[in-house]
């Protein structure tokens, strides 16, 4: 194991890691390379299996201490590399079977090098497919830099986020060297070449240079979180690298929802389903607008009830809830019906509903509301009722009604609205 090389990546270099975890890492390394270590109790190793999500959601596990490269060490070492996580993100974004990406995060943070590039990759992937994140149970420092780049962040009841700060450690073992009879002499060219050597005390100039780099990275971290979360930089800085748990994380604006992994997956599934419906409806409306006119699907009545049958055209079958899809014929329920037929039927139904809604809005003189109704996923009956309500509240309606109109017996043939529909659909 390249422990000496790992040690060089921990001492004398800025890190985006929670202090408690840093003490544990130093305890392990100190024992093996004979460097002084904090007196911290080591936790019992825990093995976590990757969670399985429903079809369409790719779960990217962000577990353990984060490094730019894992140096050939596997996940059992407790390391996760930014390059491996980036590869998983790229694969999920390119996979046509994936509709959304969920970052399952349990990490204290890690190296500064490479974390902001990975966070930008998360934001770029979110522009292609929705990327959500969950702190289950921790997303600290570098891990939070990754989490906050997602468009939605969950945190568990016992989970925490934050530690938005930078830390650098220097170990001075010159007294221990002298006690052991060692004296190190560095022959260098360049005044700063031997900065941060563990075999001599840290001088003021070297300390100032290291502090300057820590401050620079801190500013980058602050601005990154502020931009990703839509917060003011001064507020992010005011957290002073503190940890925020459960509901406090949501109240502080560092997370969006309090919930566990199953809740996040359930909400994500619902969100993706609604998104597919909206996209299908919008596509259907666009296709209908660009295609040659076709005979109308049916007569479209603006009346709350059909004057001929006394039933609601949006719900001719009272036993079926308004807005519910029509029951499939028995023949379509046979096991030999292919998925392609079902998809085609659903597409035709969505296109027919979109056309009907567009006709209603056009007839009501409110074509600008078509896109909003489709985005809401409103049914034809719901659209009809909303348009009727808006017309009833409009002062323009009362201005064109004859004062003695109420005394006349209304009929379907005398209704100017129905006449317009019949003329539009060629039913005159």
ZASEDREN-329744 format. One line per 10 residues: their letters; for each residue x, y, z of N, C-alpha, C. Coordinates in steps of 0.2 Angstrom, whole numbers. Example, Ala and Ser with C-alpha at 12.3 -4.5 7.8 and 13.67 -1.06 7.14 Angstrom:
as> 66 -28 39 62 -22 39 66 -16 39  64 -11 35 68 -5 36 64 0 39
// end
This chain:
xxxxxxxxxx> 4 -6 0 0 0 0 4 6 0  2 11 -4 6 17 -5 4 22 1  6 20 7 3 25 13 7 31 13  14 31 12 18 37 12 15 42 7  13 39 1 11 44 -4 4 47 -2  0 43 1 -7 45 4 -5 50 9  0 49 13 1 54 19 3 61 16  6 61 10 8 67 7 3 71 4  -3 67 3 -9 71 1 -14 73 7  -12 72 13 -15 74 19 -12 79 22
xxxxxxxxxx> -5 79 23 -2 84 27 1 90 22  0 96 24 2 102 21 -1 104 14  -8 101 14 -12 103 8 -19 104 10  -22 109 7 -29 110 9 -34 105 7  -38 103 12 -43 98 11 -50 101 12  -55 97 9 -62 99 10 -65 93 13  -64 92 20 -66 86 24 -68 88 31  -72 85 34 -75 86 40 -69 84 45  -68 89 50 -62 88 55 -62 81 58  -68 79 60 -69 72 64 -66 67 60
xxxxxxxxxx> -68 67 53 -66 61 49 -58 62 48  -56 68 47 -48 69 46 -44 66 52  -47 67 58 -43 64 64 -43 56 63  -48 53 61 -49 46 60 -44 44 55  -43 47 49 -39 46 44 -32 46 46  -30 51 50 -23 52 53 -22 47 58  -27 45 61 -25 39 66 -23 33 63  -26 31 57 -24 25 53 -17 26 50  -16 32 47 -10 33 44 -4 33 49  -5 37 54 0 38 59 3 32 62
xxxxxxxxxx> -2 27 63 0 21 66 5 17 61  3 17 55 7 13 50 13 16 47  14 23 48 20 26 45 24 30 51  22 28 57 25 31 63 25 38 64  20 41 61 19 48 63 14 49 68  14 55 72 10 56 77 2 56 75  -2 53 79 -9 53 77 -13 56 83  -19 58 81 -24 60 86 -26 54 90  -28 55 96 -31 50 100 -38 49 99  -40 46 93 -47 46 91 -49 38 91
xxxxxxxxxx> -55 37 93 -57 30 93 -59 28 85  -57 23 83 -59 21 76 -65 17 76  -69 19 71 -76 16 70 -76 9 67  -81 5 69 -81 -2 66 -83 -1 59  -79 -5 54 -80 -4 47 -87 -6 45  -91 -3 41 -97 -5 39 -98 -6 31  -100 -11 29 -101 -13 22 -108 -11 20  -108 -6 15 -115 -4 12 -115 -7 5  -121 -9 3 -123 -12 -3 -126 -6 -7  -125 -6 -14 -128 -1 -18 -136 -2 -18
xxxxxxxxxx> -139 3 -17 -147 3 -17 -149 2 -24  -155 -2 -24 -158 -3 -30 -164 1 -31  -165 5 -36 -170 10 -38 -175 7 -43  -181 10 -44 -185 7 -50 -182 9 -56  -184 5 -61 -182 6 -68 -183 14 -70  -177 16 -73 -177 23 -75 -173 28 -71  -172 26 -65 -168 30 -60 -161 26 -59  -156 30 -61 -149 27 -59 -146 30 -53  -144 26 -48 -142 28 -42 -134 27 -42  -131 33 -41 -124 34 -40 -122 34 -33
xxxxxxxxxx> -118 29 -31 -116 29 -24 -110 34 -22  -111 38 -18 -105 43 -16 -103 41 -9  -99 36 -8 -98 34 -1 -90 35 1  -89 36 7 -82 36 9 -78 43 8  -72 43 9 -68 48 8 -66 49 1  -67 56 -1 -67 57 -8 -60 60 -10  -57 57 -16 -50 58 -18 -51 59 -26  -46 63 -28 -46 63 -36 -44 57 -39  -40 53 -36 -38 46 -39 -38 41 -33  -40 35 -34 -40 30 -29 -34 27 -28
xxxxxxxxxx> -29 28 -33 -22 24 -33 -23 17 -32  -28 14 -36 -29 7 -36 -32 4 -30  -34 8 -25 -37 5 -19 -44 4 -20  -47 -1 -18 -55 -3 -20 -59 1 -14  -66 0 -15 -70 3 -11 -69 1 -3  -67 -5 -2 -66 -7 5 -61 -3 8  -57 1 5 -52 5 8 -55 12 11  -62 12 9 -65 18 11 -64 24 7  -61 23 1 -60 29 -4 -65 29 -10  -67 34 -12 -71 35 -19 -67 40 -23
xxxxxxxxxx> -66 39 -29 -62 44 -33 -67 48 -37  -65 55 -38 -69 59 -42 -70 56 -50  -65 53 -52 -64 51 -59 -69 45 -60  -70 41 -55 -75 35 -55 -82 38 -55  -83 42 -50 -90 45 -50 -92 49 -56  -87 52 -59 -88 56 -66 -90 51 -71  -87 45 -71 -88 40 -76 -95 37 -75  -97 36 -69 -104 34 -68 -109 39 -70  -108 45 -69 -112 51 -71 -113 51 -79  -107 51 -82 -108 51 -89 -111 45 -92
xxxxxxxxxx> -110 39 -89 -114 33 -92 -121 34 -91  -123 36 -85 -131 37 -83 -134 42 -88  -130 47 -89 -133 53 -94 -134 50 -101  -129 46 -103 -129 43 -110 -134 37 -111  -136 34 -105 -140 28 -106 -148 30 -107  -150 28 -113 -157 29 -115 -162 26 -110  -160 21 -106 -165 18 -101 -166 22 -95  -161 27 -94 -161 31 -88 -165 38 -89  -170 39 -84 -173 45 -85 -171 50 -80  -168 48 -74 -166 52 -69 -160 49 -65
xxxxxxxxxx> -156 54 -62 -150 51 -58 -151 53 -51  -150 49 -46 -150 50 -39 -143 49 -36  -140 54 -33 -134 53 -29 -135 51 -22  -133 45 -20 -134 43 -13 -128 44 -10  -128 49 -5 -121 52 -3 -121 50 5  -115 47 7 -113 46 14 -106 47 14  -104 53 15 -96 55 14 -95 61 18  -89 61 22 -86 67 25 -83 72 21  -82 70 15 -78 75 10 -71 72 9  -67 76 7 -60 74 5 -56 79 2
xxxxxxxxxx> -53 77 -4 -48 82 -7 -51 87 -10  -48 93 -11 -50 99 -14 -50 98 -22  -44 95 -24 -42 94 -31 -47 90 -34  -51 92 -39 -56 88 -43 -63 89 -41  -64 91 -35 -71 91 -33 -76 96 -37  -73 102 -38 -77 107 -41 -78 105 -49  -74 102 -52 -75 99 -58 -80 94 -59  -80 90 -54 -86 85 -53 -92 88 -52  -92 93 -48 -99 96 -46 -101 100 -53  -97 103 -57 -99 106 -63 -102 100 -68
xxxxxxxxxx> -99 94 -67 -102 89 -71 -109 87 -69  -110 87 -63 -116 85 -60 -122 90 -63  -120 97 -63 -124 102 -65 -126 101 -73  -120 99 -76 -121 98 -83 -126 92 -85  -125 87 -81 -129 81 -82 -136 83 -80  -137 87 -75 -144 89 -73 -148 93 -79  -144 96 -83 -147 99 -89 -149 94 -94  -147 88 -94 -149 83 -99 -154 79 -96  -153 77 -89 -158 72 -86 -158 75 -78  -164 75 -75 -164 78 -68 -159 74 -64
xxxxxxxxxx> -155 77 -60 -151 74 -55 -153 77 -48  -155 72 -43 -156 73 -37 -151 70 -32  -151 73 -26 -146 70 -21 -149 69 -14  -146 64 -10 -149 63 -4 -143 62 1  -143 66 6 -138 65 12 -140 60 16  -137 54 15 -140 48 19 -133 44 21  -130 46 27 -133 51 32 -128 57 32  -123 58 28 -119 64 28 -117 66 21  -117 72 21 -114 76 15 -110 82 17  -104 81 19 -100 86 22 -95 88 17
xxxxxxxxxx> -93 95 18 -87 98 14 -87 96 7  -82 92 4 -82 91 -3 -88 87 -5  -91 83 -1 -97 79 -3 -103 84 -3  -103 89 1 -109 94 0 -108 98 -6  -101 99 -8 -100 103 -14 -103 99 -20  -103 93 -20 -106 88 -25 -114 88 -24  -116 88 -18 -123 87 -17 -127 93 -19  -124 99 -18 -128 106 -19 -128 107 -27  -124 103 -31 -125 104 -38 -131 101 -41  -134 96 -37 -140 93 -39 -146 98 -39
xxxxxxxxxx> -151 97 -43 -157 101 -43 -161 101 -37  -161 95 -33 -165 94 -27 -161 90 -22  -161 92 -16 -157 89 -11 -161 87 -5  -161 80 -3 -164 77 2 -159 76 8  -162 76 14 -158 75 20 -162 70 25  -159 65 28 -163 61 32 -164 64 39  -168 61 43 -169 64 50 -163 65 54  -158 60 53 -152 59 57 -146 62 53  -147 64 46 -142 65 42 -140 73 43  -134 74 40 -132 81 40 -128 83 34
xxxxxxxxxx> -128 90 33 -125 93 27 -121 99 30  -116 102 26 -113 108 28 -105 106 28  -102 109 33 -95 109 34 -92 113 28  -95 118 26 -92 122 20 -86 126 22  -81 123 22 -74 126 24 -68 122 21  -62 124 23 -56 121 21 -51 120 26  -48 115 27 -43 114 32 -36 111 29  -31 113 32 -24 110 30 -21 109 37  -17 103 37 -13 101 43 -6 101 41  -2 102 46 5 101 46 7 98 52
xxxxxxxxxx> 12 93 52 14 89 57 22 91 58  23 93 64 30 94 66 33 89 70  37 84 68 40 79 71 47 80 73  50 86 72 57 87 73 59 85 80  55 86 86 57 84 92 57 77 93  53 73 89 53 66 90 59 63 86  61 67 80 67 65 77 73 65 81  73 71 85 79 72 89 79 67 95  74 65 97 73 60 103 76 53 100  74 52 94 76 46 91 83 46 88
xxxxxxxxxx> 86 52 88 93 52 86 94 54 79  88 56 76 88 58 68 89 66 68  93 68 63 93 75 61 93 76 53  87 79 51 87 79 44 89 86 41  93 86 36 95 92 32 93 92 25  90 97 23 87 97 16 92 102 12  94 100 7 98 104 2 93 106 -3  92 112 -4 87 114 -9 89 120 -13  85 121 -18 86 127 -22 79 131 -23  79 137 -20 72 140 -20 70 140 -13
xxxxxxxxxx> 68 146 -10 67 147 -3 61 143 -1  56 142 -5 50 138 -3 50 131 -4  56 128 -6 56 121 -9 55 116 -3  57 118 3 56 114 9 51 116 14  46 120 11 40 122 15 36 115 17  33 115 23 29 110 26 32 104 27  39 104 27 42 98 29 40 96 36  39 89 38 37 87 44 43 87 49  49 88 46 55 87 50 58 93 53  54 99 52 56 105 55 50 109 56
xxxxxxxxxx> 50 114 61 44 118 63 42 122 57  35 123 56 33 127 51 34 135 52  38 138 48 40 145 49 34 149 47  34 156 49 29 160 48 27 161 40  32 162 36 31 163 29 28 157 26  30 151 27 26 145 25 19 145 27  18 146 34 11 146 36 7 151 33  10 157 32 6 163 28 4 160 21  8 157 18 7 155 11 2 149 11  2 145 16 -3 140 16 -10 143 18
xxxxxxxxxx> -10 148 22 -16 151 24 -19 155 18  -15 158 14 -17 161 8 -21 156 3  -18 150 2 -21 145 -2 -28 143 1  -28 142 8 -34 139 11 -39 145 10  -38 151 11 -43 156 10 -45 157 3  -41 156 -2 -43 156 -9 -48 150 -11  -46 144 -9 -51 139 -10 -57 140 -6  -57 143 0 -63 144 4 -68 149 0  -65 154 -3 -69 158 -7 -72 155 -13  -68 150 -16 -71 146 -22 -77 142 -19
xxxxxxxxxx> -76 139 -14 -81 135 -11 -88 139 -9  -87 145 -6 -92 149 -4 -96 151 -10  -93 153 -15 -96 155 -21 -100 150 -25  -97 144 -25 -100 138 -28 -106 136 -25  -106 136 -18 -113 134 -14 -118 139 -16  -116 146 -15 -121 151 -16 -124 151 -23  -120 149 -28 -123 149 -35 -127 143 -36  -125 137 -33 -129 131 -34 -135 131 -31  -135 134 -25 -141 134 -20 -145 140 -21  -143 145 -25 -147 152 -25 -147 155 -19
xxxxxxxxxx> -141 155 -15 -141 159 -9 -136 165 -9  -136 169 -4 -131 175 -4 -124 172 -2  -119 174 -4 -112 172 -2 -111 174 5  -114 179 7 -113 181 14 -116 176 19  -122 174 17 -125 169 21 -121 162 22  -119 160 16 -115 154 16 -109 155 20  -106 160 20 -100 161 24 -101 162 31  -107 164 33 -109 165 40 -110 158 43  -111 152 39 -112 146 42 -105 144 46  -100 147 44 -93 146 47 -91 138 47
xxxxxxxxxx> -93 135 42 -91 128 41 -95 123 46  -101 126 49 -104 122 54 -108 116 50  -110 111 54 -114 106 52 -122 107 53  -126 105 49 -133 106 49 -137 99 48  -141 98 53 -144 91 53 -151 91 52  -154 86 49 -161 85 48 -165 92 46  -170 94 50 -174 99 48 -170 106 48  -165 106 52 -161 113 52 -157 114 45  -156 108 42 -153 109 35 -158 112 30  -164 110 31 -169 112 26 -171 119 28
xxxxxxxxxx> -171 121 35 -173 128 37 -167 133 34  -161 130 34 -155 135 32 -155 135 25  -159 131 21 -158 132 14 -153 128 11  -149 124 15 -144 119 12 -147 113 9  -153 111 11 -157 105 8 -164 107 7  -167 103 3 -174 105 1 -180 101 4  -178 95 6 -183 90 9 -180 86 14  -184 85 19 -183 80 25 -186 74 23  -182 69 22 -184 62 20 -179 57 19  -181 51 19 -176 45 18 -175 43 11
xxxxxxxxxx> -171 38 10 -170 36 3 -176 34 -1  -180 30 3 -186 27 -1 -191 33 -3  -191 38 2 -196 44 0 -193 48 -6  -186 48 -6 -183 52 -12 -184 48 -18  -184 41 -18 -185 38 -24 -192 38 -26  -197 38 -21 -204 38 -23 -206 45 -26  -203 50 -23 -205 57 -26 -201 58 -33  -196 55 -33 -192 56 -40 -196 52 -45  -198 46 -44 -202 42 -48 -209 46 -51  -212 49 -46 -218 53 -47 -216 59 -52
xxxxxxxxxx> -211 62 -50 -209 68 -54 -207 66 -61  -204 61 -62 -202 59 -69 -208 56 -73  -213 53 -69 -219 51 -73 -223 57 -75  -223 62 -71 -227 68 -73 -223 72 -78  -217 72 -78 -213 75 -83 -214 72 -90  -214 65 -90 -215 62 -96 -222 63 -99  -227 64 -95 -234 65 -97 -234 72 -100  -231 77 -97 -231 84 -100 -227 84 -106  -222 81 -107 -218 81 -113 -222 78 -119  -225 72 -117 -229 69 -122 -235 74 -125
xxxxxxxxxx> -238 77 -120 -244 81 -122 -241 87 -126  -236 90 -124 -233 96 -128 -231 94 -135  -228 88 -135 -225 85 -142 -232 84 -146  -237 81 -143 -243 80 -147 -246 86 -150  -246 91 -146 -249 98 -148 -245 101 -153  -239 100 -153 -234 103 -158 -235 99 -164  -236 92 -164 -236 88 -170 -243 90 -173  -248 91 -169 -255 92 -172 -255 99 -175  -252 104 -173 -251 111 -175 -248 111 -182  -243 106 -183 -239 106 -189 -242 101 -194
xxxxxxxxxx> -247 98 -193 -250 93 -197 -256 96 -201  -258 93 -207 -264 96 -210 -270 95 -206  -275 100 -207 -282 99 -203 -285 92 -204  -288 89 -199 -291 83 -199 -298 84 -196  -303 80 -198 -310 80 -196 -309 80 -188  -313 84 -185 -313 84 -177 -315 77 -174  -312 76 -169 -313 69 -165 -321 69 -163  -323 74 -161 -330 74 -159 -333 81 -158  -339 82 -157 -342 88 -155 -339 91 -148  -337 97 -148 -334 100 -142 -339 105 -139
xxxxxxxxxx> -342 103 -133 -347 108 -130 -344 112 -124  -345 118 -124 -343 122 -119 -348 122 -113  -354 119 -114 -358 119 -108 -356 114 -103  -358 115 -97 -357 110 -92 -360 104 -93  -366 104 -96 -369 97 -98 -371 97 -105  -372 92 -108 -374 91 -115 -381 92 -115  -384 97 -119 -391 99 -119 -395 93 -122  -392 89 -126 -396 83 -129 -397 77 -124  -391 76 -120 -392 70 -116 -392 72 -108  -390 78 -107 -390 80 -100 -384 77 -96
xxxxxxxxxx> -379 75 -99 -373 72 -96 -367 76 -97  -362 76 -93 -356 80 -94 -352 76 -99  -351 80 -105 -347 77 -110 -340 75 -108  -337 78 -103 -331 76 -100 -331 69 -96  -337 68 -94 -338 61 -90 -344 58 -92  -345 55 -98 -352 53 -100 -354 47 -95  -349 43 -92 -350 38 -88 -350 40 -81  -355 41 -77 -355 43 -70 -351 39 -66  -350 32 -67 -346 28 -63 -339 29 -64  -336 33 -68 -329 34 -69 -328 41 -67
xxxxxxxxxx> -322 41 -63 -320 48 -60 -318 53 -66  -320 59 -65 -318 64 -70 -311 64 -71  -309 64 -78 -301 65 -79 -298 58 -80  -302 52 -78 -299 46 -78 -299 43 -85  -294 39 -87 -293 37 -94 -299 32 -95  -301 31 -101 -306 27 -103 -304 19 -102  -309 15 -100 -307 8 -98 -305 5 -105  -300 1 -105 -297 -3 -110 -302 -8 -112  -303 -9 -119 -307 -15 -121 -304 -21 -119  -309 -26 -118 -307 -33 -116 -302 -36 -120
xxxxxxxxxx> -302 -34 -127 -297 -37 -131 -290 -35 -130  -290 -28 -127 -283 -26 -126 -280 -28 -120  -284 -31 -115 -282 -34 -109 -279 -41 -110  -279 -44 -116 -276 -50 -117 -269 -50 -116  -266 -55 -114 -259 -55 -112 -254 -55 -119  -257 -56 -125 -253 -56 -131 -253 -49 -134  -256 -44 -131 -256 -37 -133 -249 -34 -132  -245 -32 -137 -238 -30 -136 -238 -23 -132  -232 -22 -130 -231 -15 -127 -231 -10 -132  -229 -11 -138 -230 -6 -143 -237 -4 -145
xxxxxxxxxx> -242 -8 -145 -249 -6 -145 -251 -2 -140  -249 -4 -134 -251 0 -128 -248 7 -128  -242 8 -130 -239 15 -131 -242 19 -137  -244 15 -142 -247 19 -148 -254 21 -146  -258 17 -142 -264 19 -139 -264 25 -135  -259 25 -130 -258 30 -125 -256 37 -129  -252 36 -134 -250 42 -138 -256 45 -142  -260 41 -145 -266 43 -148 -271 47 -144  -272 44 -138 -276 47 -133 -274 54 -130  -267 54 -129 -264 61 -127 -265 66 -133
xxxxxxxxxx> -264 64 -139 -264 68 -144 -272 71 -145  -276 66 -144 -283 68 -145 -285 73 -140  -283 72 -133 -285 76 -128 -282 83 -129  -275 83 -131 -272 90 -133 -276 94 -138  -278 90 -143 -282 94 -148 -288 97 -146  -292 93 -142 -298 95 -139 -297 101 -134  -292 101 -130 -291 106 -126 -289 112 -130  -285 112 -135 -283 117 -139 -290 120 -143  -294 116 -145 -301 118 -148 -305 122 -143  -305 119 -136 -309 123 -131 -306 130 -130
xxxxxxxxxx> -300 130 -129 -297 137 -128 -298 142 -134  -297 139 -140 -299 143 -146 -306 146 -146  -310 141 -144 -317 143 -144 -319 148 -139  -316 147 -133 -317 152 -128 -314 159 -129  -310 159 -134 -306 166 -135 -300 166 -131  -298 161 -128 -292 161 -124 -286 156 -126  -284 156 -132 -279 152 -135 -273 152 -131  -271 158 -128 -265 158 -124 -264 154 -118  -270 151 -116 -270 146 -110 -269 139 -112  -268 138 -118 -267 131 -120 -261 127 -117
xxxxxxxxxx> -256 131 -118 -249 128 -115 -249 127 -108  -252 132 -104 -253 131 -97 -257 125 -95  -262 124 -98 -267 118 -96 -263 112 -98  -259 111 -103 -256 105 -105 -250 104 -100  -247 109 -98 -241 109 -93 -244 106 -86  -250 108 -85 -253 106 -78 -255 99 -78  -256 96 -85 -259 90 -85 -266 89 -84  -270 95 -85 -277 96 -84 -281 91 -89  -286 88 -87 -290 84 -92 -295 89 -96  -298 86 -101 -303 90 -105 -308 93 -101
xxxxxxxxxx> -311 89 -96 -317 91 -92 -315 97 -87  -309 96 -84 -306 102 -80 -305 108 -84  -303 107 -90 -302 113 -94 -308 117 -96  -313 113 -97 -320 115 -99 -323 119 -93  -322 116 -87 -325 119 -81 -321 126 -80  -315 126 -80 -311 132 -79 -313 138 -84  -314 136 -90 -315 141 -95 -322 143 -94  -327 139 -92 -334 141 -91 -334 146 -85  -330 144 -80 -329 149 -74 -327 156 -76  -321 156 -80 -318 162 -82 -323 166 -86
xxxxxxxxxx> -327 163 -90 -332 167 -94 -338 169 -90  -340 165 -85 -345 168 -80 -343 174 -76  -336 174 -75 -334 180 -71 -332 186 -75  -332 185 -82 -330 190 -86 -336 195 -87  -334 202 -87 -339 207 -88 -342 208 -95  -338 205 -100 -339 205 -107 -346 201 -108  -347 195 -104 -352 191 -106 -359 195 -104  -359 198 -98 -365 201 -96 -367 207 -101  -362 210 -104 -363 216 -108 -367 214 -115  -366 207 -117 -369 206 -123 -376 202 -123
xxxxxxxxxx> -378 200 -116 -384 196 -115 -390 201 -115  -395 200 -119 -401 204 -119 -404 204 -112  -407 209 -110 -410 210 -103 -415 205 -102  -419 203 -107 -424 198 -106 -422 191 -108  -416 190 -108 -414 183 -111 -416 178 -106  -416 179 -99 -418 174 -94 -425 172 -95  -429 176 -98 -436 174 -99 -437 169 -105  -433 169 -109 -433 165 -115 -431 158 -113  -434 153 -116 -433 146 -115 -427 144 -120  -421 143 -117 -415 141 -120 -415 135 -124
xxxxxxxxxx> -413 134 -129 -413 128 -133 -406 127 -136  -404 121 -138 -398 119 -141 -397 123 -147  -402 124 -151 -402 127 -158 -401 135 -157  -403 137 -151 -403 145 -150 -396 146 -147  -393 142 -144 -386 143 -141 -381 145 -146  -379 152 -145 -374 154 -150 -367 150 -150  -365 148 -144 -359 144 -143 -359 138 -146  -365 134 -146 -366 128 -149 -366 128 -156  -369 134 -159 -369 135 -166 -362 136 -169  -358 139 -165 -351 140 -167 -347 134 -167
xxxxxxxx> -348 130 -162 -345 123 -162 -347 119 -168  -354 119 -169 -356 115 -175 -354 117 -182  -353 124 -182 -351 127 -188 -343 125 -189  -340 125 -184 -332 123 -184 -331 116 -186  -336 112 -183 -335 104 -184 -338 102 -190  -342 106 -194 -346 104 -200 -352 100 -198  -355 101 -193 -361 98 -191 -367 101 -192  -367 107 -195 -373 111 -197 -377 107 -202
// end
